[in-house]
Amino acid sequence: MDKRVANAAKAIEGIIDGMTLMVGGFGLCGIPENSIAALVHSGVKGLTCISNNAGVDDFGLGLLLQKHQIKKMISSYVGENDEFERQMLSGELEVDLIPQGSLAARCQAGGAGVPAFFTPAGYGTEVAVGKEVRYFDGKPHILENALISDYALIKAWKGDRFGNLVFKGTARNFNPVMAMAGKITIVEVEELVEPGELDPNFIHLPGVFVQRIFQGEKYEKRIEQLTVRPKA
């Protein structure tokens, strides 16, 4: 089945106010830059975004935060975004902070059809407030529900028109598990190839999890904090 769409604007058709989105990436690595830009342009509002990070002030999900298009963030680490901090402290933005491992596991559970699981992570902290606690081998665990989304926005290195994907390096991060947990998964790739060009032994995510795919353009691939050794 050919899953190609022309561009990001076509890919995000159907995303409307109030929907829940999973957005792949870790920091600014492997984020769906084109899809985020298309959402900014669309003006859609009231979004709940599930993402490890919240971008930076002028890039990634930070662009949606600037336009007040996100009402709730479900994230792990958000320390690089001043606007996020301002909106959270002022009460403009609802925030659910989750331990990073629990966030990954909850996305993975959603993609696998597992409704919930117990984990020791977060017990005794604010993360555990209101959650069921059980003891396993004498150790307390809290119940975490799986995460799913209306749409998942994913970035891959290469993909074919059937949606088979290959990720490059650390850009693999949250992208595969979120692709599996989205009801409709939109993928942007750096290279869109024909079926058969990708070695089947090295496919990271099969096309069964992908509904739309397009070739992105003009990737900036920013680095959050560039650190270099001083000159001698």
N, C-alpha and C positions, 0 to 999 in steps of 0.2 A: 504494500500500500504506500503510495507516494504521499508523504506528510509535509512536503515543502509548502511554505507560504512566501510571499514576495519580500516582505520586510517586517520590521518590528511593529509598525502600525497595524498591519494585517494580523500579526501574531497575537496581539493583545486584545483583539476584538472579542467582546463578550465580558470583559472585566468591567464591572460596574460598581457604583458606590456601595460601601459596606461589606465587600467581599474580603475573604482571608487569603493571603498570598504567602507562599514559602519562597524565599529568595536565597539562592545558593551563594556560596562564596565564604571566604574567611578573611576578615579585614577587607582589603581591597583586592585580594587575590581570587580570581575566578568568579567575579561578580558579573551578572548579566547587564552590562553597561547600556546596550542598545534598548533592551526592554524597559529598563528603568527610565531612560530618557523619553521613550514613547509614552509611558505612564504619566510623566510630568506634563508632557504636551497635551495629553488627553484630558487632563483636569479632573480625573476621577478622585473621589474623596471618601473619607470614612473608612479607610483600609485598615485591616489588621495584618501586620507583617511579621512573619516568623523568619528570623535571620540571626545568625550567630552574632553579627555586628550591626551597627546602625549607620555604617558609612562614615564619612567625615563631613564637615560643614558644607563643602561645595562639590561633593562627589558621592556617587553611590546613592544609598537610601537617604543620605543627607539632603539631596535635591528634593525629594518628596517631603521631607520634614520641613524644609524651608517654605514650601507652599502649603503647609498644614493639610496635606493629603492623607496623612497617617493618623489614625485615632488611637491605635494601640500597637505597642511593640512587644513581641515575645522574643527575648534575646538572651545572650550570655555575657558578652563584653561590649560595652558602649562608651568606653573612656576617651575615645578620640573625637567626640562630637559635642561641641559646646552648645549648639542649638538644641540637641537632644536633652542635654542636662538642664537647660533653661526651661524647656517645655515640661519636663518631668517635675521639676521643683515647683513650677507655677501651677501644676495641676492640669495643664492643657493636654498632656499626653499620658495615657494609661500605659503602665509598664509592668511586665511580668519578667523578672530576671530569674534565669534558670542556670544551675551548674552546667558547664559546657558538655560534659559527658552525658548528663541526663537529657539535655536538649537533643543531642545526636541520637541517643537511644529512643527518645520519644518519637522522633521523625522516622527512625528505622522501624519501630513498632507499628506506626501508622501505615507504612508501606507494606509491611508483612501481614497486616490484618490482625495484629495483636492489640486488643483494646486497652490493656493496662499491664503494669508490672511493678514489682517491689524493688526498691534500691535503698542502700544505706546513705547515699549521697544526699546531703541537706538535712538529715535528721538533727534536731536540736537547734535549728536555725529558723529564720522567717520563712524559708522555703517550705518547711513542713507544716506551717499553720493551716489548720482545717483539713489536713490529709490523714487518711487512715494509716495506722501504724501496726505492724505485725513483727513478731520476733522470729528469726531464723537462726538456728544454732546459737541462741542466746543474744543475738545482735539485732537492734531495732532497725526496721526498714520502713520507708514510707511508700505509699501507693502513688504512682505517677501514671496519668492517662496518656495514651498515644496522641500524637498530633497529626492532623490531616489538613488539607487546604483546598479551597475551590480551584486555585491555579498554583502551579509551581513555575518559577522563572529560573532557568538553568543556563549556565555557560559551559561549553565544552570546547576542546581543541579541534577535534574532527568529528564529523558525523556524516552518514549517508542519508539519502532521501527516505529510507525506511525508518530512520530514527536511531540506528545503532550508533553508539557514542564511544569516543576515546577522550579521556581527560589527560592533561599534561601536568606532571609534577604535583605540587601541592594544590593546584586548582581542583584536584579531585575532591578535597575536603568534604563539605556538606552537600555538594551537588548531587551525587548519586542517590543518597537516602531521601533527599527532598523530592527528587524526580519521581521516586517510587510512591511518595505519599501525597502527591497532588492529584486531584481528580482529573484535571487537564494540565498536562505538562508542556510548557513552551521552552524550546531550546534554541539558543543562538550559538553558532559555531564560527571558528575562525576559518575553517576550510570545510566546504560542503562537497562531498565526493559521491561517486556512483557506487551502488551496491557491488560488493566484490573487491573493492579497492582496500578495504580495511581487513586486516588479518583477523579472522574469527577467533583465533586463540588469544587475542589481545583486546577484545571488546570489553570495556568496563561496565557498560550498561546497555542491555538489549532494547531494541526499538519498541517492544511491547509496552514500555512505560512512557513512551513519547507520543504526543498527539500532533504537535506542530514543530517544525524546524525551519530555520532560515540562516542564511550566512550574514553574520554581523559585519560591521565596518568601523574604521577609525578608532580602534581600541587604544585607550591611553595606557592601561595597565599601570596605574599609579602605585607608588610605594608609600605607605602611611608615614613611616619615619626612616629616612635614608641616613644611615650612619657609615661614615668612611673614616679611615685612619688619617690623622693629621699629617701634613707634609713634613718631611724630615727637616 
